[in-house]
Amino acid sequence: MNHKENRVFKFVLSIVCLLVVTLGQASAGPIITVPTSLSPGDSYRLAFLTTQSHDALSANINVYNTFVDGLGDLVIASDWRAIASTPTMDARDNTGTNPNLSVGVPIFDLNDTLVAIDNADLWDGDILHQVEYSDDGTTYGTLVWTGTQVDGTGNGGRLGTGGGSGAVGVSLWSNGDWIDWDTTALDESKPFYALSGEFVVLGAVVPEPSSLMLLGIGAVGLLGYRLRRNRKLSPTSS
């Protein structure tokens, strides 16, 4: 292999190594927007814990909806709503999850974990898995503004009330405390839970990171073979 061929080979190898390292880092905190357990045609919704915080002083639910929607749309475009209750809105109505009005669809977090089977499961007192996975792929425990009790309706701690305090949940828990643990001052800045609109699995196939790495390694192997073959065929090779 002459000097020029060697430089080309090293360049391609460096690109593949960079690809492997990058994909390896991404796998530590993936954002999954299409649950792997579903089939084409299935409907679902997504939930996450916001990385950013906001106070709970406003009685206008749209303030909180706009806040979570801005973060959610950075992950995937949807009509993201806050799982929160104000004096004029219950969380289950704001998010379209009132079990008295619709059965609903499965809800997953952004790490491909099932949170609730349907609307009734979301508001039956506990959930299948805590909502602790955030919009940037990190997982953390924190108090979360909700203003909501376990059945999805507001309680004495509705957000934006004149009482000066509102209900908070705990992102580390999946029992009733995930949504209604205690109350705290409304002027404090805390994260929110966000819930998407409905998505439908379209059945698009996306290569797994391991497949992409194999393709890159295969490309290096093919390049090496061609360089060796050209060297054998070249009358000036040494």
N, C-alpha and C positions, 0 to 999 in steps of 0.2 A: 504494500500500500504506500503510494507516494505521499509527499507532504500535503498536497492539495486534497487528496482523497481522505487523508487522516483528519484534516481540519473539518471537512464536511461531516464525517462520521461523528466526531466529537460534538459538533454543533447539534446534530439531530439527537444524540444521546442526552445532551444537556436539556433539550426541550422535553423529552420524555420523562427525565428525572423530575423536572419542575412540575410536570403534569401529575406525576405520582404523589409528590409531596403536597401539592395543592389539594388534590382530591382527598388525601389522607387527613388533612386539616379540616376540610369541609365535613367529613363524615363524623367528626367529633360533636357537631351540633347541627344536624341537618334540619332544614325546613321542608316538611312533607305536606303538600297541599292536595294530593290525591291518595286517599287511604289504600294501602295495598291489599286489604282484606275484601274490598268491594269489587264488583264486576261492572262491565260496561252497561250503562243504563241506570245504575243505582244512584240515588240521591243522597246527599249528606251535607253537613254543615261543619264549620271549623270554629274553634274557640282558642283564645290565647290570653295571656297575662301581659299587659302593656309594660314596656321597659321604662317609659316615661310616666311621670306623675302629674296629678292635677288636684286642685282643691275641690270641695263639694259644696260650695256656697250657693251655687245657682239652683233655682227651682225649675229651670228650663231643661228638660231632658235632652234637647238638641245640642246643648253645650257639650254634654258628655258623648253624645253620638258623634259629633264632629271631631272630637278629640280622638276617639278610638278609630274612627274611619280613616283619619289621616295616617295612622300607623299601620292599620290593616291593609290599606291599599298599596303600601310599600312591599307587602308580602304577596298579595294577590288581590286584584280588583273585585270588590263586592260592596254590598250595602251593609257595612259593619255597624253593629249597634252595641251600646253599653249594656251589660247585664246589671241594670241599676233602676232604682225606683225614686221618683220625686213626688211631691204632693199631688200631682195630677196624672201620674203614670206609674203603672206597675211594671216591674222588669219582665214578667212573662208576656205582657202585651207589647211592650216596647220591642222585644226581640221576636215576636211572633211565635212564642212557644207555649201559649196558654193551652193546657191539655183539654180544657173544656171546649175549645174551638177547633183544634186540629190534632191529629195523631203525631205529626212531625216526622223527622228523619233522624238517623244516627248523627251524633255529634262527636267529632274527633278533635284532639289537640294538634298542634303543628309538629308533633313527633310521632304521628301515626298511632296514637293511643286512643281507644274508645272512652269517651267521657260519659255519655248517656246514650241509651238505645233509642229513645224518642222523647217527646215532650213530657209525658207522664213520669218517665224515669228521671228526667232532669229536676223535677219538682216534687219528688216523693219523700224527701227528707235527707237523702244523701246522693252521691254520684259514684260512678264506677271508678273514676280516677281523678285525682286533684288537677285543677287547672293551674299549673305552675310553669308551663313552658311558654316562653315569651316570643315576641315578634322578631328577635334577633338570634333565636336559637339557644338562648341561655335558660337555665332553670334556677329559680330562686324562691325562697320563702319570704312572705311579706304580708302585712295587713293590706286589704284591698277594699276600696270604696264600693258599697253595694246598695245601702239603704233598703235592704230587702230581707224578708224572712224565707224560711225553707220552702214554702209553697209558691214562691215567685211573686207574692204581693208585698207591698210596702208595709212597714210597721211604724212604731214610734220613732224610728231612726231614719225616716226618709231623707234623702239628700235635699239640701236647699230649704229646709224648714227653719223657722225662726227660733227653734229651741237651742241652736248652737252646737248640736251634736248629731252624728249620723251613724248608721250601722256599717260595720266592717266585717269582712270575712277573712279567712286565713288561707293563703294559696297552698300551703303544705298539707291541708286536710281534705278528705273526701266525705267526711260525715257532714251533718248539718252546719257545722262551723265553717265550712268552705264559703258560705254565703252570709251567715248570721252568727257572729261570735261575740261581739261587744259593740259599744259605741265610742266614738272619739270626736274631738272638735272638728267642725266642718272646714275650718280654715287651714287644716293640715293638708299637705300635699301627699297623695298616695296613688298607686296604680289602680287600674280598672280591669275588669274582665271584658273581653270583646267577643261578640258572636257574629258570624258571617250570615249572609243570605244562603239560599240553597244552591249547591253545585250538582252537576250530573257527571258521572264518570263517562268519558268519551271513548276510552279504550286505547288511547295513544300509548305506544310503547316507547319508553325512554331507557336508553342503555344504562345499566348500573355502572358505578365508578370502576368496579373491577374489570368490566368489559372494556371500558375505555383504556385502562392501563394495559390490558392484554393487546389491544389494537396498537398502542404506541410501541410496546416491546416488540411486537411482530414487525412493525415498520422498521425498527432498528435492525432486526435480524435480516430482513429482506435487503435493506441497504447494504449491510455488510456482505451478504452473498453476492450482490451485484458488483461491488467494488473488488472483491476477490476474483470474480469471474473476469472482469475487465482487465485485471492485472495479469491473469494467465494468458488472455488473448492478445495483450499488447506486446509487440515485439521489442519495445524499448523499456519494458519493466525490468526492475532489478531487485 
